[in-house]
Amino acid sequence: MSATMAVMLPPSRISQFLSDRAVQDGAFAALIVLARIPANLGTAGAAAGLALMCLYAALRIDQCREALLRCRWQLAYPIVALVSIAWAVQPLVTGRAAVQMAVTAFAGLLLSQAVRPRAVLAGLFCAFAGYTVISFLVGHTRPDGVTEAPALFGLGGEAKNYFADSAATGALLALAMLAASLERRAFGWAAGLAGIAVVCILATEQARSAGAVASLALGGALLVLLLALRMRSLALKAGAAAVLVAGLCLGAVFFEQLLEIVQQLSSKDAGLTGRGYLWYRAQFIIAERPWLGTGYFGFWTPTNPDAVGLWRHFDIRQEGTAFSFHNSYIQTIVETGYLGLAVLVGTWLAGTLALLRRFVLTRSLPTCFWLAYLTMELSKSPVEPIRPAALVAPTVMLFAALGFGWFPAARAPESA
């Protein structure tokens, strides 16, 4: 009798809420990145993040097929990383890192094809903005390596550049959520989101990362512009997309001059806190294996004398370090050669153009956000390691942005 009554009873509101596919997508997006933001979670956080990625894929078999079909070109660099096992100096290290990176990249592509993109953005907002606000309120600081001024770092103890990137991402997500609230005339929510955006911007500035502040200013300005234009005519948006492409090309051509301006405004030294020496040494390392590199993630290992020498030069403890050449392109050439660089840049261009096409054809708020996010991240690529990495939140975000350009443009505007 009780079993019959249980079947007849309507499902509770909580169970209905939790069974909603959009809620699940947002929750997985939040939990996956949140497991990988705090540095002090270590191996436990990596294991939790990997388990969540695999569970999400197992629950979204249909979405996996769509991601593989629509975003297949974005899997090119993960495939290069996996193939580099064949010529890697450290095959076991390369193999483990390449598999983990491929899973991380696919998790991002999977999120990019969620049926309700705004739900994914809401989940990401909760993770990034929530973590940033809590870190800001706790207020842990360390002396900045250049000016010795107190630099804010994350609650999880991650490096200032990594925390600044998380805070900037939270600020950009808060601006996107603010626009969505104003669209719905939810002015109370909008006021709260504006406050959160301000806190995230302050946290980015107090982390003392000049690159993060400059890239957030660029990404935030672009997001506001794209949101203002998204309801306009196709011709106007096509013109804006062409201007954006031209602006990005000019930025690449005059990057050194722009970098000097950022250095002056932020009181950074001309050597970019050691980057100049790193890039000088990289020239000799690249010359040894120019076309294929050392294998993905195969350089910064304790068994590599070149890596140990650089660690000692910068007085860095080598065990477990996440050190890099602080340049996405140099790091890529060192690890996967000019072949890997060509594939990586090609997939970035394809993803960017797909997002621009989607911006022109739709009135999609998520498209505006992902374009602004991609611009924010790639603008740092010459001075920071913005590239596919294993089990880190920025890689999930990067591939979600690159994959969203292939999300069907025929979907309803409120969903896409």
NORDA-V731413 format. One record per helix or strand of 2 or more residues. SS is the DSSP state (H for helix, E for strand). FROM is the first residue (numbers start at 1). TO is the last residue. If there is no record, write none. Layout:
ss;from;to
SS;FROM;TO
SS;FROM;TO
This chain:
ss;from;to
H;2;8
H;13;19
H;21;37
H;39;59
H;61;70
H;72;87
H;91;112
H;117;138
E;141;143
E;150;152
H;160;183
H;187;206
H;210;229
H;234;253
H;255;266
H;275;288
H;305;313
H;328;361
H;365;378
H;393;404
